Amino acid sequence: MIARTRPLPDHNSAGSRARARREAERRVVGLGGLPTETRDPTGPYEERGYSDPAGHPFTLRPALLPEG
């Protein structure tokens, strides 16, 4: 058995969600996506609007992981 020296991260914490959101946004923009909604997203049900290089709109929103 391997002993863990630190607890597993809480993937539903606010900081973890913010980091995941920023990483997803970086990937979308890196693939040519353009932000279409620039309002400040807050809360667990936030959505961000983007369009692909051809102009098709889509949204990103976080997936909440089950606790436990």
Secondary structure, 3 states (H helix, E strand, C coil): CCCCCCCCCCCCCHHHHHHHHHHHHHHHHHCCCEECCCCCCCCCCCCEEEECCCCCEEEECCCCCCCC
